[in-house]
Amino acid sequence: MKRLLYIIIGVTMLLVSCDKEDSDNGNLDGFWQMTSSPGITWAFQGHILELRDVKKVHQDIVMSFTREGEKLKLSDPYRVDRDSDDVALQNADLLIPYGISDTTTEFYISELTSSRMVLDNSASHLEFRKY
């Protein structure tokens, strides 16, 4: 009887402790490759956007993002420094290779499917493929 009680408690604790984080980003979540610059990728998860140059020419960046309907708002960019603390960016110089012209910017989502994304604003037209 004691053993059965322990098993029930153990199973209950496993079920309660498992917490799955869901995102309501739909097709936006995942890894996107910029078609005009194949080494540039954007990765969305939760409310974090990671900008990465797989060729290691440009600095990796993380940013916050929010999606409100067809608007994608990017803010709070940080230069990724794995050896110490990430550094907040004060200007957009490191963002320009990623198609972003300001530390706080907004894109219109012109197209978003499970395999293709097109973002537009007054400064940029960005096309991506999902991989």
PAPA-995623 format. One record per residue (C-alpha): residue in one letter; x negated, y, z; residue number from 0. Coordinates in Angstrom, 3 decimals, always signed. Example, Ala and Ser with C-alpha at 12.3 -4.5 7.8 and 13.67 -1.06 7.14 Angstrom:
BEGIN
<atom "A" <-12.300 -4.500 +7.800> 0>
<atom "S" <-13.670 -1.060 +7.140> 1>
! end
This chain:
BEGIN
<atom "M" <+0.000 +0.000 +0.000> 0>
<atom "K" <-2.834 +2.372 +0.870> 1>
<atom "R" <-4.517 +1.664 -2.448> 2>
<atom "L" <-1.325 +2.463 -4.386> 3>
<atom "L" <-1.035 +5.766 -2.527> 4>
<atom "Y" <-4.613 +6.691 -3.491> 5>
<atom "I" <-3.916 +5.842 -7.132> 6>
<atom "I" <-0.771 +7.992 -7.165> 7>
<atom "I" <-2.615 +10.906 -5.541> 8>
<atom "G" <-5.537 +10.530 -7.983> 9>
<atom "V" <-3.308 +10.481 -11.053> 10>
<atom "T" <-1.327 +13.452 -9.743> 11>
<atom "M" <-4.510 +15.452 -9.178> 12>
<atom "L" <-5.732 +14.679 -12.701> 13>
<atom "L" <-2.469 +15.803 -14.241> 14>
<atom "V" <-2.325 +18.986 -12.186> 15>
<atom "S" <-5.997 +19.917 -12.657> 16>
<atom "C" <-5.965 +19.589 -16.452> 17>
<atom "D" <-5.270 +23.018 -17.832> 18>
<atom "K" <-5.099 +23.511 -21.560> 19>
<atom "E" <-5.668 +27.033 -22.774> 20>
<atom "D" <-3.408 +27.759 -25.715> 21>
<atom "S" <-3.763 +30.664 -28.048> 22>
<atom "D" <-0.938 +32.252 -29.961> 23>
<atom "N" <-3.288 +33.409 -32.729> 24>
<atom "G" <-1.996 +30.832 -35.221> 25>
<atom "N" <-4.067 +30.638 -38.417> 26>
<atom "L" <-6.371 +33.396 -37.156> 27>
<atom "D" <-8.168 +31.086 -34.703> 28>
<atom "G" <-11.268 +29.371 -36.014> 29>
<atom "F" <-14.380 +30.037 -38.080> 30>
<atom "W" <-14.215 +32.327 -41.090> 31>
<atom "Q" <-16.930 +32.893 -43.674> 32>
<atom "M" <-17.074 +36.258 -45.437> 33>
<atom "T" <-16.945 +35.493 -49.170> 34>
<atom "S" <-18.948 +38.569 -50.218> 35>
<atom "S" <-21.734 +37.718 -47.718> 36>
<atom "P" <-21.832 +33.914 -47.246> 37>
<atom "G" <-24.165 +34.096 -44.237> 38>
<atom "I" <-21.720 +36.270 -42.265> 39>
<atom "T" <-19.101 +34.521 -40.126> 40>
<atom "W" <-16.329 +35.683 -37.854> 41>
<atom "A" <-14.993 +33.271 -35.200> 42>
<atom "F" <-11.738 +33.955 -33.345> 43>
<atom "Q" <-10.720 +32.248 -30.119> 44>
<atom "G" <-8.401 +33.537 -27.413> 45>
<atom "H" <-9.107 +37.284 -27.423> 46>
<atom "I" <-12.789 +37.055 -28.344> 47>
<atom "L" <-14.277 +37.581 -31.790> 48>
<atom "E" <-17.823 +36.387 -32.416> 49>
<atom "L" <-19.686 +37.920 -35.354> 50>
<atom "R" <-22.639 +35.838 -36.475> 51>
<atom "D" <-25.192 +35.869 -39.261> 52>
<atom "V" <-26.126 +32.228 -39.839> 53>
<atom "K" <-29.225 +33.390 -41.729> 54>
<atom "K" <-30.358 +35.210 -38.542> 55>
<atom "V" <-31.005 +38.493 -40.360> 56>
<atom "H" <-28.493 +40.486 -38.290> 57>
<atom "Q" <-27.813 +40.533 -34.556> 58>
<atom "D" <-24.957 +38.351 -33.203> 59>
<atom "I" <-22.091 +40.396 -31.742> 60>
<atom "V" <-19.044 +39.600 -29.605> 61>
<atom "M" <-15.966 +41.815 -29.501> 62>
<atom "S" <-12.493 +41.873 -28.043> 63>
<atom "F" <-9.540 +41.725 -30.379> 64>
<atom "T" <-5.784 +41.972 -30.246> 65>
<atom "R" <-3.304 +41.080 -32.920> 66>
<atom "E" <-0.031 +42.939 -33.139> 67>
<atom "G" <+1.930 +41.615 -36.093> 68>
<atom "E" <-0.118 +42.390 -39.193> 69>
<atom "K" <-2.570 +44.653 -37.353> 70>
<atom "L" <-5.882 +43.388 -36.011> 71>
<atom "K" <-7.525 +45.715 -33.496> 72>
<atom "L" <-11.221 +45.254 -32.670> 73>
<atom "S" <-12.947 +46.881 -29.693> 74>
<atom "D" <-15.655 +46.599 -27.034> 75>
<atom "P" <-18.561 +45.212 -29.085> 76>
<atom "Y" <-21.560 +43.681 -27.314> 77>
<atom "R" <-24.917 +42.660 -28.745> 78>
<atom "V" <-25.461 +39.028 -27.765> 79>
<atom "D" <-28.607 +38.539 -25.691> 80>
<atom "R" <-28.815 +34.941 -24.463> 81>
<atom "D" <-31.926 +35.638 -22.363> 82>
<atom "S" <-30.371 +38.450 -20.328> 83>
<atom "D" <-27.099 +40.359 -20.147> 84>
<atom "D" <-25.204 +41.257 -23.319> 85>
<atom "V" <-25.545 +44.935 -24.195> 86>
<atom "A" <-22.541 +47.167 -24.951> 87>
<atom "L" <-22.849 +48.906 -28.315> 88>
<atom "Q" <-22.550 +52.682 -28.328> 89>
<atom "N" <-22.528 +53.036 -32.126> 90>
<atom "A" <-21.576 +50.913 -35.117> 91>
<atom "D" <-25.021 +50.435 -36.687> 92>
<atom "L" <-25.175 +46.707 -35.833> 93>
<atom "L" <-21.550 +46.184 -36.946> 94>
<atom "I" <-21.950 +47.481 -40.499> 95>
<atom "P" <-23.347 +44.188 -41.942> 96>
<atom "Y" <-20.159 +42.509 -40.669> 97>
<atom "G" <-17.904 +44.948 -42.554> 98>
<atom "I" <-16.993 +46.960 -39.455> 99>
<atom "S" <-17.611 +50.701 -39.502> 100>
<atom "D" <-16.788 +51.719 -35.925> 101>
<atom "T" <-16.939 +50.299 -32.391> 102>
<atom "T" <-13.142 +50.499 -32.227> 103>
<atom "T" <-11.363 +49.771 -35.468> 104>
<atom "E" <-8.127 +48.437 -36.866> 105>
<atom "F" <-7.528 +46.207 -39.889> 106>
<atom "Y" <-4.346 +45.400 -41.740> 107>
<atom "I" <-4.013 +41.640 -42.298> 108>
<atom "S" <-3.148 +41.562 -46.019> 109>
<atom "E" <-3.259 +37.766 -46.210> 110>
<atom "L" <-3.640 +35.020 -43.628> 111>
<atom "T" <-3.242 +31.338 -44.431> 112>
<atom "S" <-4.879 +28.215 -43.064> 113>
<atom "S" <-7.734 +28.696 -45.565> 114>
<atom "R" <-7.905 +32.385 -46.562> 115>
<atom "M" <-7.876 +35.754 -44.811> 116>
<atom "V" <-7.958 +39.267 -46.281> 117>
<atom "L" <-8.440 +42.319 -44.054> 118>
<atom "D" <-8.124 +45.940 -45.170> 119>
<atom "N" <-8.610 +49.390 -43.712> 120>
<atom "S" <-9.638 +52.751 -45.144> 121>
<atom "A" <-13.349 +51.791 -45.044> 122>
<atom "S" <-13.356 +48.075 -45.944> 123>
<atom "H" <-11.748 +45.265 -47.894> 124>
<atom "L" <-12.921 +41.947 -46.415> 125>
<atom "E" <-12.174 +38.485 -47.760> 126>
<atom "F" <-12.852 +35.263 -45.844> 127>
<atom "R" <-12.506 +31.542 -46.296> 128>
<atom "K" <-11.932 +29.227 -43.360> 129>
<atom "Y" <-14.330 +26.404 -42.701> 130>
! end
